[in-house]
């Protein structure tokens, strides 16, 4: 009887041992599953951290770019405002000049009269320019003539054509070359 009881206890103990081993195996599998989940979660967390860091860096770069763009826009705006002010002042000046010119033109004058007056003014300026050119050439010829005896070289001063002054008459046709006396 004692042997039977020992055998029963031994069977029960073996059964308990098997159940404990099965439970141990199940717990081991759960632990492995939890470790795998932990590694997956850790990997996802690292990926999310990396993406967040990249997004933060991109946001910082965008912020700097936007700041730079705003500064450039402000600078362009200031330049545009200055240009607009300058143009506005120029327009005001031209309007005032236009009013003064309109005041100079008599109501009885026609556009042809104004154009004729402008042409006469240009003709007088041209005549003055031609006279100034002739005077300059004459002075140059005299200077060359004066330099020739000092240097002892013949720079064309003995040639009557060398000191000639060419010019045009006020009528616009070419004048004859005349030697300078």
C-alpha positions, 0 to 999 in steps of 0.5 A: 500500500505504501508503495502504491501511495508512493507511486501515486505521489510520484505520478502526481509529481511527474504530472505536476512537473510536466505541467510546470514544464509546459507552463515554463515553455509557454512563459518562455514563448510569451517572453520571446514574443514580448522581447520581439515586440519590445525590439519592434517597438524600439526599432519603430521608436528609433525610426520615429525619432529619426523622422522627427529629427529630420522634420525638425531640421527641415523646418529649421531650414525652411524657417531660415529660408522664409526669414531670408526671403522676407528680408529680401522682400523687405529690401526689394520693397524699400528699393521699389518704394525709393524708385516709386518716390523718385519717379513720382518726384520726376513726374511732378517735376515734368508736370511743372516744367510742362505747365511752364512750357505751356505758359510760354506758348501763346494760345495763338501759336500753332504747333508749326510755330513752336516747331519753327522756334525749336528749329531756329534754336537748334540752328543757332546752336549748330552755328555756334558749334561750327564757329567754335570748331573753326576757331579751334582749328584756327588756333591749332594752326597758329599754334603749329605755326608758332611751334615750327620755328622753335623746334626747327622741324618742318611740320608743314607750316611752310605748306599753305594748305597745312594751316587751312581751316575747313568748315561749313557755312551756316547754310550747311554746304561745304565751304572752300578751304582757305589758308589761315593768314 
